[in-house]
Amino acid sequence: MSQNQRLRVFSTCPASNLVEGNYRNAVEEAARWSERAGCEGILVYADNALLDPWLVSQLILECTETLSPLVAVQPVYMHPYSVAKMVTTLSALYGRRLCLNMVAGGFRNDLLALADATHHDRRYDRLVEHATVIMSLLRGQTVTFEGDFYRVKNLKLVPPLSAALLPDLTVSGSSESGLAAARRLGAVAVEYPRRVTAYEPRPTADPDNDRRGIRIGIIARGSADEAWRVAEARFPEDRKGQIKHELAMKVSDSEWHQQLSRQDTTGSAVDPYWLRPFQHYKTFCPYLVGDYETVTAEVSRYVRAGHWTIILDVPESAEELEHIGVVLRGVASAAGT
């Protein structure tokens, strides 16, 4: 293990378009559950159909004491100066650290509605420029930058951000363009992972310049039968969901979406990797399902393959996070961190 590596766990904030009832309460509950469970932070989504991620993140800061919002940042939504100003403002008001999840894509129709037809790989070039300006400003530099997408001259951020609150970056890293962008930025490349065998044996790249993470759901219990009963009840067969997934795949140029859609696995007592929630349009990540020992071993394999950051799916309940905690404590113990 590199000296700079440690196991980092984030949860995910509920999406506003999927919550029935009081969304504020849903956000506060998920944030408090996540903090009590020991998560470092919580991912906050951004797309055209959702409430503003910065205002949702402010709510999370208000209702927790240590949890760091991992705010999704899409370049087409905000100029890099505005992002940097938002980070330093919220950090000054709450004395808290935010993290930034740099998003190059999203739903293709969202981008077209904003008259953005930038090609997939060029969106990552834009993302690198966007994040470079943001981080230069947050580091207190006077920034002059001339790129293909952004130009600033003698730009400085006032008030400055405390160096102790400098955000960490994550980037979607399921494509080669995403991985390259993450390396250029020194960011964590987060994948919606394939089966763990796809990452074994571990690449020989320098781990300090090849930081990786995974986005997964976990359903674990004392026995595999119990875990699968919970999983089947939470994500039953849903033909309408399958059709939505198929339609989304047709209009998506996301490589991770295509990669997962080509996977053929239903999960079993001996194979914890399960894609029904993704294939039925209930979530965007694979699930690992089984008894504590099996799921712990599977997550540990991802960590040994270099994925030291884990972003969990939206928590079902505080109790569910307790079950997940059993797995993650075992993973941390096995990793010696």
N, C-alpha and C positions, 0 to 999 in steps of 0.2 A: 504493500500500500504506500502510495506517495504521501509525503508529509502534508501536502495540501489537500488531501482527499479525506472526506468524512461523509457519513451517510446523512443526507438531508431529505426531509419529508415535508411535502406540501399537500394540502387537501384542495378541493375545488369548491368555489361558491356556486350555489344554485343559479341557473340561468333564469332571468326574469320572465321569459316567455313560456317557461315550463312549470311555473309555480301557480297553483290555484290558491286563492286567498291572499293574505297579507304578505307581500314580498319582503317588506322590511323585517318582519318577524322571522321569516325563513333565513334571511342573510345573517341576522344576529344569532340565531340558534346554531347555524352551521359554523360560524366563526368561533363562538364560545366552545362548542364541542371540539373543534379542531385545536384550539388553544389548550384546553384541558387535556387533550390526548397527547400533547407535546409536539404538535406540528410546528415547524419553523414559520410557515406562511400558508397563504391560501390564494389559489389562482382565481382571477376575476376575468371573465370572458369579455370580448368586445365584438359586436357585429351590428349590422344595420337594424336588427330586430330587437336589440337589447337596450336596457337602461345604460346610461353613461357609466363606464367602469371607474372613472375617477370619483364620482359622487358615491358609488357603491363602496369604493375603497375607503372613502372618508367615514362612512357609516361603520365599516369594519374597525377602523382605528378608534372610533369613539366607544365601541362596545367591548374592546379587548385591551389587554395591557402589553402584550409582547408580540402578537401575531403580525407578520409582515404581509401586506397585500402584494401579490405577484400580478401586476396590472398588465393586461394585454394592450400592446401599443401597435397600432396599424398606421404606417406612414401616411396613407391617404386621408386620415382623419385629422391629424395635427402636425403643425410645423415642429421641427425638433426643438426650437426655442420654447414653444408653448409646453412641450412635454417636460423639459428641464425646469421651467418655471413652476409647473405643477408639482414636481417632485420636491423641489426645495421649499415650496410653500407649505405643503403638507408635513414635510419633515420638521420644519420650523415650528409649525403650530402644535404638533403632537410629540415632537422629540422622538420620532420613530423612523425606522428604516423601511423603505419600499423596495421592491424588486420589480424588474421590467421584463415582461415576456414579449419579445419582438416578433411580430406577426407579419409575414410577407404576403400571405394570401388570404384565405377565408372563403366565403361563398362567392363563386364567380359572378352571380347576378348582383351581389352587393357592390362589387367593384365596377361592373358595367353601369349600374345606376348612378355611380359617381363619375361616370365618363372616364374610367381608368381601364384601359385595355393593354396595360404593360404585360409583356411576356413573362412567363413563370420565372425563368432564370434572371431576367433583368429586375424583377421585383426584389430579388435577394441583393442585387447590386445596390438598389435604392435603399434597402434595409440597412446595409452596411454604412452607407453615407449618413443616413438618418441617425443611427445609433452612435456613430463616431462623433457627430456634432453634439448630440445629447451628452455623452460621457465626457467630452472635452470641456463643455460648459460646467458640468457638475464637478469636475476636478479643479475648477477655479481658473481655468485658462482663458485668456483673451483669444477668441477664435476667429481666424480668417481661413475660410475653406471655399474651394471652388471645385465642385464635382459635376457630374452629369445631371444630377437631380436637385442639389441644394448649393446655394452660395450665400455665404455670410462674410462680413468684413468687420474686424475689430469688435466682435460681439462678446459681451461679458455678462455673466449672470449675477444679479444683485437681488437679494442678499445671497452670499455664497452658501453652499451646502457644507455642513460639517463632514470632514473626511471620514469620520466613524460611521456616517449614515450613507455612504456611497452605495448605490444600488448594485446588486448582481444582475447579470443578464442571462436570459434563456432565449433560445431560438429553436423553432421547429426544425428538426434535423433528420427527417426521414428521407430526404432527397440529397443527392450529391451537392446541389447548390446550397441547400440548408446547412449541411455539414461544413462546407467551405466557408460560408458566412460566419458560422459560429466560431470556427478556428481563427478567422481574421479578427474577430471581436474579442476573443478570449472568453466567449460565452459558453454556457452549457447547452449542448445540442440535445434537445428532448425529442424522443421518438415515441410514436404509437407502435409498440414493438411487435415484431414477428415472433414466432416461437423462439425460445432461447437458444436452440441449436443453431440458429442462423448467425449467432454472435460468438460461437465457440469454434476453435480456440480464440482467445482474446487477441485482438490486433496488437501489433508491436509498437504502435505509435506512442510518442512521448505522452504519458498520462496528464502531465501538467498543461499540455497544449491541445488536448483532445478530451475535453470534459463532456461527459454524456449523462443523459437521464432518460427515464421512461415514464409514460403516462399509462396507468393501469387501474383497474378496479380489483378489489380483493373481497372474496366471500369465503371465510374460513370458520370452521367449527371443530369440535372435538373429534367428530367422525366425518368421513367423506359423505356418507348417506345424509347426514343432517345438513351439511353444507350445500349439497345439491338440491335438497328439498327447499331450502331458503332461496337458492338461486332460481329454481324453476318458478317458485311463487312470485318472486320479484320481477322476473323477466319471462313471462309466459310467451308462447307462440303468438305472433301478431301479424296477420297477413297484410293489414293496412300499413304497418310499420315497414314490412319488407318492400312494399311498393314505393314508399317514400324513400327508402334507402336506394333502391334501384334508380329512381328518378334523380336523386342527388348525385349519384355516381356518374350519370350521363352528362351532367353539366359541370362536373368538377374537373379541374386540371391538377388537383392535389395528388402528389405521388404517394403519400401515405394512405390516402383514401383508396387509391387503386391497388396498392400493395395488400392492404388488409382485405379488400373485397375479393382478391384472388385466393386468399387462404381458405382451406377446406378443413374445418375442424369443428367438432361439436362438443368436445370436452368429455372426460370420463373419470372414473375413479383413479386411473393411472395417468391420465393426461389432463392436467388442471387448466390448460389454455382453452378459453371459451369465447366465441365471437358472437353468440346470439344477440346480446344487447346492442352491439354495433350493427349487425346485419338487419336488425329490426328497428333501427333508427331511434333507439332509446338512449344511446350515448355514443361517444366517438372513440372509445378505447377498448382494448381487449380486457377480459376479466380472467383472473386466476381463482379457481374454485377447488376446494378440497379440505382435507383435515389440516390442522395446524402444521404438522410435520412436513407434509407434502408441499404445501404452499410456501412455507419457510424455505425449504430446499430449492424450490423453483425461483423465488425472488433472489435468493443468495447466488444462484447461478448468473442471473442478470448483473448483480453487483460485481461478481468476480470478473465478468466480461467488460467491466468498466463503467457501468451505469450507477453512479453514486448518488444521483438525485432521483427521487421518486415523487411523482405527482399523482395523488390518489384521485379517483373519481369523486363526484359529489357525495358526501356522507349521507347515508340513509337515516342514521340516528346516532346518538351518543353511544348507545350500546354497541352498534355496529363497529364504531371506531375502537371500542375496547377489544373486540375480537381481532380487528386488524392490528392493534397494538401488540397482541400476543405474537403475531407473525413478525412484525418489524423489530421487536426486541430480540427475537431469535436471530434475525438477519444481522442486526447490529452486533450481537455477541459473536456470531460466526465470522464477521468481518473484522473483529477486534477493534471496534470503534464505539 
